[in-house]
Amino acid sequence: GETRLYHALDAGRTFAEIAMSAVRYEMDGDVGIVIVDYQPVNALSAAVRTGLGSAFTKARDDKNVKALVITGGGRTFIAGADITEMGTEKSKVKPDLHELQKMLEEFPKVTVAAIHGTALGGGYELALACHYRVAVKSAKVGLPEVSLGLLPGAGGTQRLPRLVGIDAAIDIITSGRHISASKALDLGMIDAVVDDLPGGAVAFARDMAAGGQPPLPVIARNDKIVSIDPAVFVEARRKVAAKARGKNAPLVIIDCIEKACNAPAEEALAFELAEFRKLYASDQSAALMHYFFAEREARRVPGLSAEPNDIASAAVIGAGTMGGGIAMVFANAGIPVYLTDVSNEAVERGIALIRKNYETSVARGSMPRAAADRALALISTTTDYADLADADIVIEAAFERLDIKQDIFARLDKVMKPGAILASNTSTLSIDAIADATKRPEDVVGVHFFSPANVMKLQENIRGARTSDQTVATVMALGKTLGKNVVLARNCDGFIGNRMLQYYTGEAEFLLEQGATPEQIDRVAMAFGMPMGPMAMRDMSGLDVGVLVREARRASLPPDERFSPILARLVDGGRLGMKTGKGFYRYEGRDKFPDPETAAIIEDVARELGIERREFSDEEIEFRLFAPLVNEGAKEIEDGTALRASDIDVAWVNGYGFPAHKGGPMFWGEQVGLDRIYAAALEAAKRNGSRWGPGKLLERLTNEGKGGWRDA
Ligand code: T1G
């Protein structure tokens, strides 16, 4: 990507000037302190690397310096290589990270990395080249390169195993997880937790220096990586491959860690760098880097003329699965929240389900008991709207019926304090129609979570025609507070995500008519990286629900729209999905099996329609399933439903499990070629109806031979 200058002031200065201000060097008695201060996250940009090189040289040659401490300015240590500089000339500026690490490992004095905020990726790898690492209690360390489709390319797969052993290193690097300071201390990733920086680190460094010569650098310590049973790696590969869902980096990371055990350090480091370069050149890392920035870009709404309100308290209407999950989202973020419903029984049922969810998380070890108790204590219940009056936001998650929602919003309008946000979690109804029930449409907005709300990361915000900038800014900022990934949609049928989903599930049924089987379609979708196939998804959400939503939509569709009769035929035959033990599949408990009865129904439909059934290749199924998503996404950009193509990618990765290592549907569409998407849409229009045809934007990009959405 293009190199973003983080500082407007960068623009007017020489490189050397930037480097000098990016890295400061101070003395505290006989200890040198190097402070990296290049906001926003002290990434190892060319300026920072240059500054570090000169600071290390200065400290090394200064006889008065007995030890060296490296720390970060601002809110964090070093958050890794500078992703914005990768692939640009700046990434070639010397010294590179390996050279800086070499300087540290040959340093004739004790070196200590002093960590606050996060030390991630290349940042933590720089710390691994120091003799010691200390951190404050709130700090986190990690090697998250795998989430960019990469591996730690500066010795992370070689040095970490030497500190924590093989098993922990495999887990930490293939998961990319951020590790808390206390856990890092237990594992040996850091040597001490200190109260404050840089003081605590300076004292630690002085102590270590008193012992005379610096200790062996990490790369020279081999006790934890000798005589490792090769079976350890076989088992690790089996476990990691099961979760990788087609991602390459995790398995390559294991190759590098195994190499550390079987080859001299220099050779193994060279192997790691070669494998890093291969991954960096791969489609998967291009997709994951695209996705990294897409996630952050989606938080921005150009031209908003308002700052967000603070959300210090919330309320949720409807104590069902969604409402309960939403209440948990606020409580988990430390925001007190009221949960209400029409009766005490409904509320009691809701809070009981929430309690059960927390118990399960604690039992699974995914949530500490104290955190669960703290969250639960923040959830109050009531059936009286008057109790909600002071909440800064109320989120309605009641039945998907407009009359019920309008009644609720009319009542909220009378009760809620001025300026409170009145949000609906609706997934199919119009935000404008809901706002009509109030005298404050500017405060009404859609905040659409995906089930289960306390797990799924997408928060799809929907602005109505009269929603104010203030309200939009507030719900966009709320996403970060709630730990969600936000996108902003303009009000339309299905918003960003569901408006596209109908083409994916619709085309899957057309493929069934033409000869593909449910198990083949689902297998292809999962091999592509989806968490489950469209037929299994239908069985889980209920085929009858699909028929209802589709029939409700029919009136608003062009007359030439064709629906496959398969779904309705299955429902007529009592096959509603998992809940009736049969749908597309036959179920025994949670296990699903192909069902000859379903195959017979599909064949009947094909015969009635006079369709000649045929074999399909997996490639053709994959393309037919996902191409219509891209076509509809292009129309969402064209009509302003979505602000940008990458927002659609964020929506699909977080709301539907689209594989981030394919970048999202719009990124994937660019990779396969927009001209192919255009041609497929023309074909689909002939088969399924004019709505499936290409829009103006896709036609223009194709005719102008433009490859990407940036030209939209
Ligand atoms: N490079 C460049 N910019 C970065 C960046 C990075 N590594 N990390 C964050 N930013 C920008 C981000 O785009 C945003 O910009 C701003 O900083 C705030 O980020 C050799 C090669 C550190 C936990 O993967 O996990 O090292 O939108 O909104 O929520 O092995 O950023 O303001 O213009 O996310 O407080 C490995 C990625 C790199 C860490 C902070 N490192 N970053 O989270 O803020 S590869 C990572 C994060 C590597 C080596 C390899 C998070 C954070 P803008 P933010 P945050």
Boltz pocket constraint, residues with backbone or C-beta under 6 A from the ligand:
constraints:
  - pocket:
      binder: B
      contacts: [[A, 40], [A, 41], [A, 43], [A, 79], [A, 80], [A, 81], [A, 82], [A, 83], [A, 84], [A, 97], [A, 118], [A, 120], [A, 121], [A, 122], [A, 123], [A, 125], [A, 144], [A, 145], [A, 148], [A, 150], [A, 151], [A, 152], [A, 153], [A, 154], [A, 156], [A, 293], [A, 296], [A, 297]]
      max_distance: 6.0
